[in-house]
Amino acid sequence: MDLSVPQTALSELAAAYFQALVTVGLALMCLGLRRRYGKPWFGAWALAWGVYALRMAAIISFMHTGASAWLFWHQVLTGWTALALLWAALVFWRRVPWRGRYGLLALFPLVWSYLAIYELDNFFLAAGPAVLFLSLATLGTAWAFLRYHRETGSGAARLAAVTLALWAVHHLDYPFLRARGVWNPWGYYLDILFELALGVGILFLIMEDLDEGLRALSALSADLQPRERTDDLPDALMERALTLRSVRGSALFLDALVPGAGVPAVSATGDCAAWVSASPPPGVRAVLARVVETGEPQVTAPGLGELSDAPGAPRYLAALPVIQGGEVAGSLVVVGEARDPFAALDTPFLVALGQQVGAALENAALTRRLEARTRELERLQTRMVHRHEEERQRISRELHDETAQILAAVNLRLGLLAEQGSAEVSAGLDEVRTLVGGTIRSIRGVTRNLRPVALDDLGLLPALRALARDLAGSDGAMEIHFDTPPRIPEPDADVELALYRAVQEALANAVRHGGARTAWIALDTDAAGIDLEVRDDGSGVPEDFRIEGNSRHSGLAGIRERVTALGGRVSIGPGPDGGARLALWVPWSNDTT
């Protein structure tokens, strides 16, 4: 075949140099991405563009020298460029592992280029197979991106697939147009356009990965924040992992793993759900062991031992180290169909995520222990209140049944003696009887405060009315208004007593500390519990009022302890129209015991 260099080739040099610079720029861009993110497909892209740059160097050398050797290597490097781009796309799409037999494909450009340049005289016979090989390899690259688009919905992958498909069609015009100078120099500019479109597609893929990963990880971080329930945190993490692109399953392991050992997952969902009741396959255990050993994220492609032999086996597995106390305590595993969901997120970021997951799980464990300790303290507090009330009841009974009865008998005996004695003796005995009567009334008041008999005998509402009547009737200085239902369901004894003590303490404080003249007691019920409000028109609550550490209001502290031990709530503060206000809610029954 004719190897002479036509004069028109000189006009192609500027376009060829420009395309070479663009290609070198794409290679450097991918090389920088490889160094930045450490992902293998960026290295594959950098290698592919590097081979493309060598192809441009070969054709430029041929146009300068006219040596057939440069034309030979240009043809060889053209085929190798197509294979390199196809390989980079496959590595990106599925992390396809290298097989030695793949290298046999690289022999075709080498052999056929020799035949086309040095042996064949028919142009179409020499160019046809090479162009067809180039177009098929480019279509294969487009197919890989198209499959990735279908699996993940990636718009950038669709752009790359369309670009490569058009480029493959453009290759087919070489024997008819470009080789005859029709496209000179616009064929180079069209190739540059395809290169730039593919480079933009690669950048968009990175942006998509970053956006998808950061949105999912932001949502994941939201799940790691303090929450009302801590026992469902692992399950929430697993469900959140399923929102990552093409992820089919996730699992959380919190036990140290060594090769050959296996433990079930703490939580798992999707395709990994079976790992909760049984150990994962050996290949997965080996990956988890590497995470524990290296403390770095691990991503693997097909070939995961027993997992790869199962029907519908995932295409990749990514394992992030869960770090607690500076050490790897387990792994967060995701499996999926397309590839690593953390594609554009570098290793330090993923390690920091593992630290955040570990800290959240550790905090959740601490919270669970704190909640358990709090429940235990509440039970202990409830028992102490019970013992306290039992002791008050015992003292009240002894005072009422023994001391008061003895004093009543003494008073009766003194009356008999007064009737039998002289007037002077009778007058003295009457004074003693008055003192004894006052003592009996005082003891009865003490017993009533220690244990309200009306509460045991009549119930909550009559006991509250009796309490208000006794307090108002002692000197008539306070007026008390009631806003209560005619009757209420009978609550637990502990709940009744807590409500009674709250009203008792609030009214006593209104008289002793607030100088109140009027008080209002409101009680309402619903299906869940009882609402109680006591307010007065006294001097109110000081701005710096605190229950804790305030011996003057130790009674209010006791009320709060009683109510919280029952699972209720207490609020103490100023009333809407001045004065003091105590509001509380308690459930119908005491479930803490």
C-alpha positions in Angstrom: 0.0 0.0 0.0 1.1 3.6 -0.6 2.9 5.0 2.5 3.7 8.4 1.1 2.8 11.4 3.2 0.4 13.7 1.4 0.9 17.4 1.6 -2.5 17.8 3.3 -1.1 15.9 6.3 0.9 19.0 7.2 -2.3 20.9 8.0 -3.3 18.1 10.5 -0.3 18.8 12.7 -1.9 21.7 14.7 -5.1 19.7 15.3 -3.0 16.6 16.2 -0.9 18.6 18.7 -4.1 20.1 20.2 -5.7 16.6 20.6 -2.5 15.3 22.1 -2.5 18.1 24.7 -6.2 17.5 25.5 -5.5 13.8 25.9 -2.5 14.4 28.2 -4.7 16.7 30.3 -7.3 13.9 30.7 -4.6 11.5 31.7 -3.2 13.9 34.3 -6.8 14.6 35.6 -7.5 10.9 36.1 -4.0 10.4 37.6 -4.8 13.2 40.1 -8.1 11.6 40.9 -6.3 8.3 41.5 -4.0 10.0 44.0 -6.8 11.9 45.6 -9.3 9.1 46.1 -7.2 5.9 45.8 -9.8 4.1 43.7 -8.5 1.6 41.0 -10.7 2.8 38.2 -9.2 6.2 38.2 -5.8 4.5 37.6 -7.3 2.5 34.8 -8.7 5.7 33.2 -5.3 7.4 33.6 -3.6 4.4 31.9 -6.1 4.5 29.0 -5.7 8.2 28.3 -1.9 7.7 28.6 -2.0 5.1 25.9 -4.2 7.4 23.8 -1.5 10.1 24.3 1.2 7.7 23.0 -1.1 7.1 20.0 -1.1 10.8 19.2 2.6 11.0 19.7 3.0 8.2 17.1 0.8 9.8 14.5 2.5 13.2 15.0 5.9 11.5 14.6 4.7 9.8 11.4 3.5 13.2 10.0 6.9 14.7 10.7 9.1 11.8 9.4 6.9 9.7 7.1 8.5 6.6 8.6 6.2 3.5 8.3 7.3 2.3 11.8 5.5 5.3 13.4 2.3 4.5 11.3 2.6 0.9 12.5 2.8 1.9 16.2 0.0 4.4 15.7 -2.3 1.6 14.5 -1.2 -0.7 17.3 -1.7 2.0 19.9 -5.1 2.8 18.5 -6.3 -0.7 19.1 -4.7 -0.8 22.6 -6.4 2.6 23.4 -9.8 1.1 22.6 -9.0 -1.9 24.8 -7.7 0.3 27.6 -10.9 2.4 27.6 -13.0 -0.8 27.6 -10.9 -2.2 30.5 -11.3 1.1 32.5 -15.0 1.0 32.0 -15.3 -2.6 33.2 -13.2 -1.9 36.3 -15.3 1.1 37.1 -18.6 -0.8 36.5 -17.9 -4.1 38.2 -14.3 -4.0 39.4 -13.7 -6.9 37.0 -10.5 -8.7 38.1 -7.7 -9.1 35.6 -7.3 -12.4 33.9 -4.2 -13.4 32.0 -6.3 -14.5 29.0 -7.5 -10.9 28.5 -4.0 -10.0 27.3 -4.6 -12.2 24.2 -6.9 -9.4 22.9 -3.9 -7.1 22.8 -2.3 -9.3 20.2 -4.8 -8.5 17.5 -3.8 -4.8 17.0 -0.2 -5.8 17.0 -0.6 -8.6 14.4 -3.1 -7.0 12.2 -1.2 -3.6 12.2 1.8 -5.5 10.9 -0.2 -7.2 8.2 -2.0 -3.9 7.2 1.1 -1.8 7.0 3.7 -4.2 5.6 1.9 -7.0 3.9 -1.5 -6.0 2.4 -1.9 -3.7 -0.6 -5.7 -3.5 -0.5 -6.6 -0.5 1.6 -10.2 -1.6 2.5 -8.9 -5.1 3.4 -6.2 -3.6 5.6 -8.4 -1.0 7.3 -11.7 -2.8 7.6 -10.9 -5.3 10.4 -9.0 -2.7 12.4 -11.8 -0.2 12.2 -14.4 -2.9 13.1 -12.3 -4.0 16.1 -12.0 -0.4 17.2 -15.7 0.2 16.9 -16.7 -3.0 18.7 -14.3 -2.2 21.6 -15.8 1.3 21.8 -19.3 -0.1 21.7 -18.3 -2.5 24.5 -17.2 0.5 26.6 -20.5 2.2 25.9 -22.4 -1.0 26.9 -20.6 -1.1 30.2 -21.6 2.5 31.0 -25.2 1.8 29.8 -25.4 -1.2 32.2 -24.2 0.9 35.0 -26.8 3.5 34.2 -29.6 0.9 34.2 -28.4 -0.5 37.6 -28.0 2.9 39.3 -29.9 5.5 37.3 -26.7 7.5 36.8 -27.2 10.4 34.4 -23.4 10.8 34.0 -23.1 7.1 32.9 -25.8 7.7 30.3 -23.9 10.7 28.9 -20.7 8.6 28.7 -22.6 5.7 27.0 -24.1 8.0 24.4 -20.7 9.7 23.8 -19.0 6.3 23.3 -21.8 5.0 21.0 -21.5 8.0 18.7 -17.7 7.7 18.8 -18.0 4.0 17.8 -20.1 5.1 14.8 -17.6 7.8 14.0 -14.8 5.2 13.8 -16.6 3.5 11.0 -16.2 6.4 8.6 -12.5 6.2 8.6 -12.0 4.0 5.4 -14.5 6.2 3.5 -13.9 9.7 4.7 -10.9 10.4 7.0 -8.4 8.3 5.2 -9.2 10.3 2.1 -8.8 13.6 3.8 -12.5 14.6 3.8 -12.4 15.2 7.6 -9.1 17.0 7.5 -8.6 18.5 10.1 -12.1 18.4 11.5 -11.9 14.7 12.3 -9.4 15.6 15.0 -11.6 18.2 16.5 -14.5 15.7 16.5 -12.3 13.3 18.4 -11.4 16.0 20.8 -15.1 16.7 21.3 -15.7 13.1 22.1 -12.8 13.0 24.5 -13.9 16.1 26.3 -17.5 14.8 26.6 -16.2 11.5 28.0 -13.9 13.5 30.4 -17.0 15.5 31.5 -18.9 12.3 32.0 -16.1 11.0 34.3 -16.2 14.2 36.3 -20.0 14.0 36.5 -19.7 10.4 37.7 -17.5 11.6 40.6 -19.9 14.4 41.4 -22.8 12.0 41.4 -20.9 9.6 43.7 -20.0 12.4 46.1 -23.5 13.8 46.1 -25.1 10.4 46.5 -22.6 9.3 49.2 -22.7 12.5 51.2 -26.5 12.6 51.1 -26.8 9.1 52.4 -24.0 9.6 54.9 -25.7 12.8 56.1 -28.9 10.9 56.7 -26.8 8.2 58.3 -25.2 10.8 60.6 -28.7 12.0 61.5 -29.5 8.5 62.7 -26.3 8.6 64.9 -27.5 11.6 66.8 -29.0 11.2 70.3 -32.4 9.6 70.0 -35.3 8.7 72.3 -34.7 5.0 71.7 -31.2 3.5 71.6 -32.0 -0.2 71.1 -33.2 0.4 67.5 -30.0 2.3 66.4 -28.4 -0.7 64.7 -31.6 -1.5 62.8 -31.8 2.2 61.8 -28.3 2.1 60.5 -29.0 -1.0 58.4 -32.1 0.5 56.9 -30.3 3.7 56.1 -27.5 1.8 54.3 -30.1 0.4 51.9 -30.7 4.0 50.6 -27.2 4.0 49.0 -27.2 3.5 45.3 -27.8 -0.2 44.2 -27.2 -1.5 47.7 -29.1 -4.8 48.3 -28.2 -5.6 51.9 -26.3 -4.5 55.0 -25.1 -6.0 58.2 -23.4 -4.8 61.4 -20.8 -6.9 63.2 -19.5 -5.8 66.6 -17.3 -8.7 67.5 -13.6 -9.0 66.7 -13.1 -11.3 63.8 -10.1 -13.5 62.9 -9.7 -15.6 59.8 -11.6 -18.8 60.1 -13.8 -17.6 62.9 -17.4 -16.4 62.4 -20.1 -14.8 64.5 -23.6 -13.7 63.5 -24.3 -10.1 62.8 -25.8 -7.8 65.5 -28.3 -6.5 62.9 -28.8 -7.1 59.2 -31.3 -6.5 56.5 -31.9 -7.1 52.8 -29.7 -9.8 51.2 -27.7 -10.0 54.5 -30.7 -10.8 56.7 -29.7 -14.4 57.1 -26.4 -13.4 58.7 -28.2 -12.5 62.0 -29.0 -16.2 62.7 -25.9 -17.7 61.1 -22.3 -16.7 60.4 -21.6 -15.1 57.0 -19.8 -17.1 54.3 -16.0 -17.7 54.6 -15.2 -15.1 52.0 -17.0 -12.4 53.9 -15.4 -13.4 57.1 -12.0 -13.0 55.5 -12.9 -9.5 54.4 -14.1 -8.7 57.9 -10.9 -10.1 59.3 -8.8 -7.7 57.1 -10.9 -4.8 58.3 -10.0 -5.7 61.9 -6.4 -6.3 61.0 -5.8 -3.1 58.9 -8.3 -0.8 60.4 -9.1 0.4 56.9 -12.2 0.0 54.6 -12.2 -3.0 52.4 -14.0 -3.4 49.1 -14.1 -6.6 47.2 -15.5 -7.7 43.8 -16.8 -11.2 42.8 -15.0 -14.2 44.3 -16.2 -14.1 47.9 -16.0 -17.8 48.7 -19.4 -19.4 49.4 -21.1 -16.1 48.8 -20.1 -16.1 45.1 -21.5 -19.5 44.6 -25.0 -18.6 45.9 -27.8 -17.7 43.5 -28.1 -13.9 43.1 -24.7 -13.3 44.7 -23.8 -9.6 45.1 -21.4 -7.9 42.8 -19.4 -6.3 45.5 -19.0 -6.1 49.3 -17.8 -3.0 51.1 -16.8 -3.2 54.8 -16.2 -0.1 56.9 -14.4 -0.4 60.3 -16.5 0.5 63.3 -14.0 2.1 65.8 -14.6 2.4 69.5 -11.9 3.6 71.9 -9.4 4.0 69.1 -9.7 0.3 68.2 -11.7 -1.6 65.6 -14.6 -3.1 67.3 -16.5 -4.5 64.2 -17.6 -3.7 60.7 -20.5 -2.1 58.9 -21.0 -4.2 55.7 -23.0 -3.3 52.6 -23.4 -5.6 49.6 -24.9 -4.6 46.2 -25.3 -5.0 42.5 -23.2 -2.3 40.8 -20.0 -1.5 42.8 -18.6 0.3 45.8 -21.2 2.9 47.0 -18.4 4.9 48.5 -16.6 5.3 45.2 -15.6 8.9 45.4 -15.1 9.1 49.2 -11.5 8.7 50.3 -10.3 6.3 53.0 -9.8 9.0 55.8 -13.4 10.0 55.3 -14.7 6.5 55.6 -12.5 5.8 58.7 -14.0 8.9 60.3 -17.4 7.6 59.5 -16.5 4.3 61.2 -15.4 6.3 64.2 -18.7 8.2 64.2 -20.7 4.9 64.0 -18.6 3.4 66.8 -19.1 6.5 69.0 -22.8 6.5 68.4 -23.1 2.8 69.2 -20.9 3.3 72.3 -23.1 6.2 73.4 -26.2 4.2 72.7 -24.8 1.4 75.0 -24.0 4.0 77.7 -27.5 5.4 77.3 -29.0 2.0 77.7 -27.0 1.3 80.8 -27.9 4.8 82.2 -31.6 4.1 81.4 -31.3 0.7 83.2 -29.6 2.3 86.1 -32.3 5.1 86.2 -35.0 2.5 86.2 -33.3 0.7 89.0 -33.0 3.9 91.0 -36.6 4.6 90.4 -37.6 1.2 91.7 -35.3 1.7 94.7 -36.9 5.2 95.2 -40.3 3.6 95.0 -39.4 1.0 97.6 -38.0 3.7 99.8 -41.2 5.7 99.5 -43.1 2.5 100.4 -40.9 1.9 103.4 -41.3 5.5 104.4 -45.1 5.3 104.2 -45.1 2.0 106.0 -43.1 3.5 108.8 -45.3 6.6 108.9 -48.4 4.3 109.0 -46.8 2.3 111.8 -46.0 5.4 113.9 -49.5 6.8 113.2 -51.1 3.6 114.3 -49.0 3.4 117.4 -49.8 7.0 118.3 -53.5 6.6 117.6 -54.0 3.2 119.0 -51.6 3.4 122.0 -50.5 6.9 123.0 -53.8 8.7 122.2 -55.8 5.9 123.8 -53.7 6.0 127.0 -54.0 9.8 127.1 -57.8 9.5 126.6 -57.9 7.0 129.5 -55.8 9.4 131.6 -58.1 12.2 130.8 -61.1 10.1 131.7 -59.5 9.2 135.0 -58.7 12.8 135.8 -62.3 13.7 135.2 -63.4 11.1 137.8 -60.9 12.3 140.3 -62.0 15.9 139.7 -65.6 14.9 140.6 -64.5 13.2 143.8 -62.0 15.9 145.0 -62.3 19.3 146.6 -63.0 22.4 144.6 -59.4 23.4 144.7 -58.2 20.0 143.5 -60.9 19.8 140.9 -59.8 23.2 139.4 -56.2 21.9 139.2 -57.3 18.6 137.6 -59.5 20.5 135.1 -56.4 22.4 134.0 -54.5 19.2 133.6 -57.4 17.7 131.6 -57.3 20.7 129.3 -53.6 20.1 128.7 -54.2 16.4 128.0 -57.0 17.2 125.7 -54.8 19.5 123.7 -52.1 16.8 123.6 -54.7 14.3 122.3 -55.8 16.8 119.5 -52.1 17.4 118.7 -51.5 13.7 118.4 -54.5 13.2 116.2 -53.3 16.0 114.0 -49.8 14.3 113.8 -51.4 10.9 112.9 -53.6 12.6 110.3 -50.5 14.1 108.7 -48.5 10.9 109.0 -51.2 8.8 107.4 -54.5 10.2 106.2 -57.2 7.9 107.5 -59.8 9.5 105.3 -57.7 8.4 102.3 -57.7 4.8 103.4 -61.4 4.8 104.4 -63.1 7.2 101.9 -60.9 7.6 98.8 -59.0 10.4 97.1 -61.7 13.1 96.5 -63.3 12.9 100.0 -59.8 12.9 101.6 -58.8 16.0 99.7 -62.0 17.8 100.7 -61.4 16.8 104.3 -57.9 18.0 104.1 -59.0 21.4 102.8 -61.8 21.7 105.4 -59.3 21.0 108.2 -56.8 23.5 106.9 -59.4 26.2 106.3 -61.3 25.5 109.5 -58.4 25.8 111.8 -58.5 29.6 111.8 -60.8 30.4 108.9 -58.0 32.4 107.2 -58.0 30.5 103.9 -60.7 29.9 101.3 -60.2 26.8 99.1 -62.2 26.2 95.9 -62.5 22.8 94.3 -62.9 22.0 90.6 -63.0 18.2 90.4 -65.3 15.6 88.9 -68.0 14.1 91.1 -66.1 10.9 91.1 -63.1 9.3 89.5 -61.9 5.7 88.9 -59.9 4.4 91.8 -56.2 4.7 91.0 -53.4 2.7 92.6 -52.8 3.4 96.3 -49.4 4.9 95.5 -50.9 7.3 93.0 -53.6 8.3 95.5 -51.1 9.0 98.2 -48.8 11.0 95.8 -51.7 13.2 94.8 -52.8 13.7 98.4 -49.3 14.6 99.6 -48.9 17.0 96.7 -52.1 18.9 97.7 -51.1 18.7 101.3 -47.7 20.2 100.7 -48.9 22.9 98.2 -51.6 24.1 100.7 -49.1 24.1 103.6 -46.6 26.1 101.6 -49.3 28.5 100.5 -50.1 29.3 104.2 -46.6 29.1 105.7 -44.5 30.8 102.9 -46.9 32.6 100.6 -49.4 34.1 103.0 -52.2 33.0 100.6 -55.8 33.8 101.4 -57.4 31.7 98.6 -56.4 28.5 96.9 -57.8 26.6 94.0 -57.6 22.8 93.5 -58.4 21.4 90.0 -58.3 17.7 89.1 -59.0 16.1 85.7 -58.6 12.6 84.3 -58.2 11.0 80.9 -57.5 7.5 79.7 -53.8 7.7 80.5 -53.7 9.4 84.0 -54.7 12.2 86.3 -53.9 15.9 86.0 -53.7 17.9 89.2 -53.3 21.7 89.6 -53.0 23.6 92.9 -52.6 27.4 92.8 -52.9 30.2 95.3 -52.9 34.0 95.5 -49.9 34.3 97.7 -46.5 35.9 97.2 -45.6 33.4 94.5 -42.4 31.6 93.7 -39.0 33.4 93.9 -37.2 33.9 90.6 -34.2 31.8 91.8 -36.4 29.1 93.1 -34.8 25.6 93.0 -36.0 22.4 94.6 -32.5 20.8 94.6 -30.5 21.7 97.6 -33.2 23.8 99.2 -34.0 22.6 102.7 -36.8 25.1 103.0 -38.7 23.2 100.2 -37.7 19.7 101.0 -41.4 18.7 101.0 -41.7 19.8 97.3 -38.6 17.7 96.6 -40.3 14.7 98.2 -43.4 15.3 96.0 -41.3 15.4 92.9 -39.5 12.2 93.9 -42.8 10.5 94.5 -44.3 11.6 91.2 -41.3 10.8 89.1 -41.0 7.4 90.7 -44.5 6.7 89.5 -43.7 7.8 86.0 -45.3 11.2 86.2 -44.3 14.8 85.7 -44.2 17.8 88.1 -44.1 21.5 87.3 -43.7 24.2 90.0 -43.7 27.9 89.1 -45.7 31.2 89.2 -49.4 31.1 88.5 -51.0 32.9 85.6 -52.4 35.7 87.9 -49.6 35.6 90.4 -49.1 33.4 93.4 -47.7 29.9 93.1 -48.8 27.0 90.9 -48.1 23.3 91.3 -49.1 21.1 88.3 -48.5 17.4 88.0 -49.6 14.4 86.0 -49.4 10.8 87.1 -50.5 7.6 85.3 -53.3 5.5 86.8 -51.1 2.7 88.0 -47.5 2.5 89.2 -45.6 0.4 86.7 -42.1 0.9 88.1 -42.3 -1.6 90.9 
